[in-house]
C-alpha cells in the first residue's frame, strides 16, 4: 500500500511539473496566446492597408481623375486656362534669419571694376 502511495505521489508530481515548468506550461501557453493576439492585430492592420492600396491602384488604373489628382498634388499640375495662386502666410520680421554672407563675394559699388 505504501509503495502504491509513493508511485501515485510521484506521478502527480510529474504531471504538476509538466503543467507549471515544461514547454507546454500554463505560463508558456498564456505568453503564446498574447503573442498570437498581437500578431492577429498586426495582420488585421496590414490587411486594411493592403485593401486601401488595392483600391488606390484600381482607381489609378481605371480613371484619369485619380491620376490627375495625384499629379496636381505631387507635381503641381496646372492645366491650360487655369490660374495657380500660392498663399504665403505672414511671417513676423523678428523671426526671419538673414542668409549667411560670404565676405569674399561682397562687392562695393564704389570699388567695382
PyMOL CGO cylinders between C-alpha atoms (Angstrom):
from pymol import cmd
from pymol.cgo import CYLINDER

trace = [
    CYLINDER, 0.00, 0.00, 0.00, 2.85, 2.33, 0.87, 0.3, 1, 1, 1, 1, 1, 1,
    CYLINDER, 2.85, 2.33, 0.87, 4.54, 1.66, -2.48, 0.3, 1, 1, 1, 1, 1, 1,
    CYLINDER, 4.54, 1.66, -2.48, 1.33, 2.46, -4.34, 0.3, 1, 1, 1, 1, 1, 1,
    CYLINDER, 1.33, 2.46, -4.34, 1.04, 5.80, -2.49, 0.3, 1, 1, 1, 1, 1, 1,
    CYLINDER, 1.04, 5.80, -2.49, 4.64, 6.71, -3.36, 0.3, 1, 1, 1, 1, 1, 1,
    CYLINDER, 4.64, 6.71, -3.36, 4.06, 5.84, -7.02, 0.3, 1, 1, 1, 1, 1, 1,
    CYLINDER, 4.06, 5.84, -7.02, 0.88, 7.92, -7.15, 0.3, 1, 1, 1, 1, 1, 1,
    CYLINDER, 0.88, 7.92, -7.15, 2.58, 10.90, -5.46, 0.3, 1, 1, 1, 1, 1, 1,
    CYLINDER, 2.58, 10.90, -5.46, 5.47, 10.70, -7.95, 0.3, 1, 1, 1, 1, 1, 1,
    CYLINDER, 5.47, 10.70, -7.95, 3.02, 10.55, -10.87, 0.3, 1, 1, 1, 1, 1, 1,
    CYLINDER, 3.02, 10.55, -10.87, 1.10, 13.57, -9.60, 0.3, 1, 1, 1, 1, 1, 1,
    CYLINDER, 1.10, 13.57, -9.60, 4.37, 15.45, -9.03, 0.3, 1, 1, 1, 1, 1, 1,
    CYLINDER, 4.37, 15.45, -9.03, 5.49, 14.64, -12.59, 0.3, 1, 1, 1, 1, 1, 1,
    CYLINDER, 5.49, 14.64, -12.59, 2.22, 15.85, -14.03, 0.3, 1, 1, 1, 1, 1, 1,
    CYLINDER, 2.22, 15.85, -14.03, 2.37, 19.03, -11.95, 0.3, 1, 1, 1, 1, 1, 1,
    CYLINDER, 2.37, 19.03, -11.95, 5.92, 19.66, -13.16, 0.3, 1, 1, 1, 1, 1, 1,
    CYLINDER, 5.92, 19.66, -13.16, 4.71, 19.42, -16.78, 0.3, 1, 1, 1, 1, 1, 1,
    CYLINDER, 4.71, 19.42, -16.78, 1.82, 21.81, -16.07, 0.3, 1, 1, 1, 1, 1, 1,
    CYLINDER, 1.82, 21.81, -16.07, 3.97, 24.51, -14.45, 0.3, 1, 1, 1, 1, 1, 1,
    CYLINDER, 3.97, 24.51, -14.45, 7.51, 24.17, -15.83, 0.3, 1, 1, 1, 1, 1, 1,
    CYLINDER, 7.51, 24.17, -15.83, 7.61, 22.43, -19.22, 0.3, 1, 1, 1, 1, 1, 1,
    CYLINDER, 7.61, 22.43, -19.22, 7.35, 23.95, -22.70, 0.3, 1, 1, 1, 1, 1, 1,
    CYLINDER, 7.35, 23.95, -22.70, 3.58, 23.45, -22.61, 0.3, 1, 1, 1, 1, 1, 1,
    CYLINDER, 3.58, 23.45, -22.61, 3.20, 25.07, -19.18, 0.3, 1, 1, 1, 1, 1, 1,
    CYLINDER, 3.20, 25.07, -19.18, 0.43, 27.45, -18.22, 0.3, 1, 1, 1, 1, 1, 1,
    CYLINDER, 0.43, 27.45, -18.22, 2.79, 30.46, -18.45, 0.3, 1, 1, 1, 1, 1, 1,
    CYLINDER, 2.79, 30.46, -18.45, 4.04, 29.47, -21.88, 0.3, 1, 1, 1, 1, 1, 1,
    CYLINDER, 4.04, 29.47, -21.88, 0.52, 28.97, -23.18, 0.3, 1, 1, 1, 1, 1, 1,
    CYLINDER, 0.52, 28.97, -23.18, -0.54, 32.40, -21.87, 0.3, 1, 1, 1, 1, 1, 1,
    CYLINDER, -0.54, 32.40, -21.87, 2.52, 34.06, -23.42, 0.3, 1, 1, 1, 1, 1, 1,
    CYLINDER, 2.52, 34.06, -23.42, 1.82, 32.38, -26.75, 0.3, 1, 1, 1, 1, 1, 1,
    CYLINDER, 1.82, 32.38, -26.75, -1.82, 33.47, -26.65, 0.3, 1, 1, 1, 1, 1, 1,
    CYLINDER, -1.82, 33.47, -26.65, -0.77, 37.07, -26.03, 0.3, 1, 1, 1, 1, 1, 1,
    CYLINDER, -0.77, 37.07, -26.03, 1.73, 36.91, -28.89, 0.3, 1, 1, 1, 1, 1, 1,
    CYLINDER, 1.73, 36.91, -28.89, -0.97, 35.44, -31.12, 0.3, 1, 1, 1, 1, 1, 1,
    CYLINDER, -0.97, 35.44, -31.12, -3.31, 38.33, -30.26, 0.3, 1, 1, 1, 1, 1, 1,
    CYLINDER, -3.31, 38.33, -30.26, -0.59, 40.85, -31.14, 0.3, 1, 1, 1, 1, 1, 1,
    CYLINDER, -0.59, 40.85, -31.14, 0.14, 39.10, -34.44, 0.3, 1, 1, 1, 1, 1, 1,
    CYLINDER, 0.14, 39.10, -34.44, -3.56, 38.93, -35.33, 0.3, 1, 1, 1, 1, 1, 1,
    CYLINDER, -3.56, 38.93, -35.33, -3.96, 42.66, -34.66, 0.3, 1, 1, 1, 1, 1, 1,
    CYLINDER, -3.96, 42.66, -34.66, -0.93, 43.38, -36.86, 0.3, 1, 1, 1, 1, 1, 1,
    CYLINDER, -0.93, 43.38, -36.86, -2.31, 41.13, -39.59, 0.3, 1, 1, 1, 1, 1, 1,
    CYLINDER, -2.31, 41.13, -39.59, -5.66, 42.95, -39.46, 0.3, 1, 1, 1, 1, 1, 1,
    CYLINDER, -5.66, 42.95, -39.46, -3.91, 46.32, -39.74, 0.3, 1, 1, 1, 1, 1, 1,
    CYLINDER, -3.91, 46.32, -39.74, -1.84, 45.12, -42.71, 0.3, 1, 1, 1, 1, 1, 1,
    CYLINDER, -1.84, 45.12, -42.71, -4.92, 43.64, -44.44, 0.3, 1, 1, 1, 1, 1, 1,
    CYLINDER, -4.92, 43.64, -44.44, -6.70, 47.01, -44.16, 0.3, 1, 1, 1, 1, 1, 1,
    CYLINDER, -6.70, 47.01, -44.16, -3.62, 48.76, -45.54, 0.3, 1, 1, 1, 1, 1, 1,
    CYLINDER, -3.62, 48.76, -45.54, -3.48, 46.30, -48.45, 0.3, 1, 1, 1, 1, 1, 1,
    CYLINDER, -3.48, 46.30, -48.45, -7.17, 46.89, -49.20, 0.3, 1, 1, 1, 1, 1, 1,
    CYLINDER, -7.17, 46.89, -49.20, -6.56, 50.63, -49.26, 0.3, 1, 1, 1, 1, 1, 1,
    CYLINDER, -6.56, 50.63, -49.26, -3.59, 50.21, -51.60, 0.3, 1, 1, 1, 1, 1, 1,
    CYLINDER, -3.59, 50.21, -51.60, -5.54, 47.89, -53.90, 0.3, 1, 1, 1, 1, 1, 1,
    CYLINDER, -5.54, 47.89, -53.90, -8.38, 50.41, -54.07, 0.3, 1, 1, 1, 1, 1, 1,
    CYLINDER, -8.38, 50.41, -54.07, -5.90, 53.19, -54.88, 0.3, 1, 1, 1, 1, 1, 1,
    CYLINDER, -5.90, 53.19, -54.88, -4.25, 51.12, -57.62, 0.3, 1, 1, 1, 1, 1, 1,
    CYLINDER, -4.25, 51.12, -57.62, -7.65, 50.26, -59.10, 0.3, 1, 1, 1, 1, 1, 1,
    CYLINDER, -7.65, 50.26, -59.10, -8.70, 53.91, -59.13, 0.3, 1, 1, 1, 1, 1, 1,
    CYLINDER, -8.70, 53.91, -59.13, -5.41, 54.88, -60.81, 0.3, 1, 1, 1, 1, 1, 1,
    CYLINDER, -5.41, 54.88, -60.81, -5.87, 52.17, -63.44, 0.3, 1, 1, 1, 1, 1, 1,
    CYLINDER, -5.87, 52.17, -63.44, -9.50, 52.99, -64.21, 0.3, 1, 1, 1, 1, 1, 1,
    CYLINDER, -9.50, 52.99, -64.21, -9.83, 56.74, -64.12, 0.3, 1, 1, 1, 1, 1, 1,
    CYLINDER, -9.83, 56.74, -64.12, -7.95, 59.73, -65.38, 0.3, 1, 1, 1, 1, 1, 1,
    CYLINDER, -7.95, 59.73, -65.38, -9.31, 61.79, -62.49, 0.3, 1, 1, 1, 1, 1, 1,
    CYLINDER, -9.31, 61.79, -62.49, -7.25, 59.93, -59.91, 0.3, 1, 1, 1, 1, 1, 1,
    CYLINDER, -7.25, 59.93, -59.91, -4.09, 60.29, -61.99, 0.3, 1, 1, 1, 1, 1, 1,
    CYLINDER, -4.09, 60.29, -61.99, -4.79, 63.98, -62.45, 0.3, 1, 1, 1, 1, 1, 1,
    CYLINDER, -4.79, 63.98, -62.45, -5.41, 64.44, -58.73, 0.3, 1, 1, 1, 1, 1, 1,
    CYLINDER, -5.41, 64.44, -58.73, -2.09, 62.76, -57.91, 0.3, 1, 1, 1, 1, 1, 1,
    CYLINDER, -2.09, 62.76, -57.91, -0.28, 64.91, -60.50, 0.3, 1, 1, 1, 1, 1, 1,
    CYLINDER, -0.28, 64.91, -60.50, -1.84, 68.08, -59.08, 0.3, 1, 1, 1, 1, 1, 1,
    CYLINDER, -1.84, 68.08, -59.08, -0.92, 67.11, -55.55, 0.3, 1, 1, 1, 1, 1, 1,
    CYLINDER, -0.92, 67.11, -55.55, 2.61, 65.82, -56.05, 0.3, 1, 1, 1, 1, 1, 1,
    CYLINDER, 2.61, 65.82, -56.05, 3.83, 67.52, -59.23, 0.3, 1, 1, 1, 1, 1, 1,
    CYLINDER, 3.83, 67.52, -59.23, 1.88, 70.80, -59.15, 0.3, 1, 1, 1, 1, 1, 1,
    CYLINDER, 1.88, 70.80, -59.15, -0.03, 70.16, -62.37, 0.3, 1, 1, 1, 1, 1, 1,
    CYLINDER, -0.03, 70.16, -62.37, -1.83, 73.22, -63.75, 0.3, 1, 1, 1, 1, 1, 1,
    CYLINDER, -1.83, 73.22, -63.75, -3.93, 72.93, -66.89, 0.3, 1, 1, 1, 1, 1, 1,
    CYLINDER, -3.93, 72.93, -66.89, -4.24, 75.49, -69.65, 0.3, 1, 1, 1, 1, 1, 1,
    CYLINDER, -4.24, 75.49, -69.65, -6.52, 78.42, -68.80, 0.3, 1, 1, 1, 1, 1, 1,
    CYLINDER, -6.52, 78.42, -68.80, -6.16, 77.71, -65.10, 0.3, 1, 1, 1, 1, 1, 1,
    CYLINDER, -6.16, 77.71, -65.10, -4.58, 80.07, -62.62, 0.3, 1, 1, 1, 1, 1, 1,
    CYLINDER, -4.58, 80.07, -62.62, -2.39, 78.97, -59.78, 0.3, 1, 1, 1, 1, 1, 1,
    CYLINDER, -2.39, 78.97, -59.78, -2.41, 81.00, -56.58, 0.3, 1, 1, 1, 1, 1, 1,
    CYLINDER, -2.41, 81.00, -56.58, 0.01, 80.33, -53.78, 0.3, 1, 1, 1, 1, 1, 1,
    CYLINDER, 0.01, 80.33, -53.78, -0.93, 81.79, -50.42, 0.3, 1, 1, 1, 1, 1, 1,
    CYLINDER, -0.93, 81.79, -50.42, 2.01, 82.68, -48.23, 0.3, 1, 1, 1, 1, 1, 1,
    CYLINDER, 2.01, 82.68, -48.23, 1.16, 83.32, -44.64, 0.3, 1, 1, 1, 1, 1, 1,
    CYLINDER, 1.16, 83.32, -44.64, 2.53, 86.41, -42.95, 0.3, 1, 1, 1, 1, 1, 1,
    CYLINDER, 2.53, 86.41, -42.95, 5.86, 85.99, -41.21, 0.3, 1, 1, 1, 1, 1, 1,
    CYLINDER, 5.86, 85.99, -41.21, 6.96, 88.12, -38.28, 0.3, 1, 1, 1, 1, 1, 1,
    CYLINDER, 6.96, 88.12, -38.28, 10.07, 90.13, -39.22, 0.3, 1, 1, 1, 1, 1, 1,
    CYLINDER, 10.07, 90.13, -39.22, 11.84, 89.21, -35.99, 0.3, 1, 1, 1, 1, 1, 1,
    CYLINDER, 11.84, 89.21, -35.99, 11.71, 85.50, -36.87, 0.3, 1, 1, 1, 1, 1, 1,
    CYLINDER, 11.71, 85.50, -36.87, 13.46, 85.88, -40.23, 0.3, 1, 1, 1, 1, 1, 1,
    CYLINDER, 13.46, 85.88, -40.23, 17.10, 84.80, -40.20, 0.3, 1, 1, 1, 1, 1, 1,
    CYLINDER, 17.10, 84.80, -40.20, 19.21, 86.61, -42.79, 0.3, 1, 1, 1, 1, 1, 1,
    CYLINDER, 19.21, 86.61, -42.79, 21.26, 84.38, -45.08, 0.3, 1, 1, 1, 1, 1, 1,
    CYLINDER, 21.26, 84.38, -45.08, 24.95, 83.97, -44.37, 0.3, 1, 1, 1, 1, 1, 1,
    CYLINDER, 24.95, 83.97, -44.37, 27.09, 86.34, -46.40, 0.3, 1, 1, 1, 1, 1, 1,
    CYLINDER, 27.09, 86.34, -46.40, 30.47, 85.37, -47.75, 0.3, 1, 1, 1, 1, 1, 1,
    CYLINDER, 30.47, 85.37, -47.75, 32.75, 88.41, -47.20, 0.3, 1, 1, 1, 1, 1, 1,
    CYLINDER, 32.75, 88.41, -47.20, 34.90, 87.45, -50.20, 0.3, 1, 1, 1, 1, 1, 1,
    CYLINDER, 34.90, 87.45, -50.20, 31.92, 87.81, -52.54, 0.3, 1, 1, 1, 1, 1, 1,
    CYLINDER, 31.92, 87.81, -52.54, 30.74, 91.19, -51.25, 0.3, 1, 1, 1, 1, 1, 1,
    CYLINDER, 30.74, 91.19, -51.25, 31.28, 93.93, -53.81, 0.3, 1, 1, 1, 1, 1, 1,
    CYLINDER, 31.28, 93.93, -53.81, 31.09, 97.62, -53.10, 0.3, 1, 1, 1, 1, 1, 1,
    CYLINDER, 31.09, 97.62, -53.10, 29.64, 99.90, -55.78, 0.3, 1, 1, 1, 1, 1, 1,
    CYLINDER, 29.64, 99.90, -55.78, 32.50, 102.37, -55.31, 0.3, 1, 1, 1, 1, 1, 1,
    CYLINDER, 32.50, 102.37, -55.31, 35.15, 99.67, -55.85, 0.3, 1, 1, 1, 1, 1, 1,
    CYLINDER, 35.15, 99.67, -55.85, 33.51, 97.98, -58.83, 0.3, 1, 1, 1, 1, 1, 1,
    CYLINDER, 33.51, 97.98, -58.83, 35.87, 97.04, -61.68, 0.3, 1, 1, 1, 1, 1, 1,
]
cmd.load_cgo(trace, "trace")
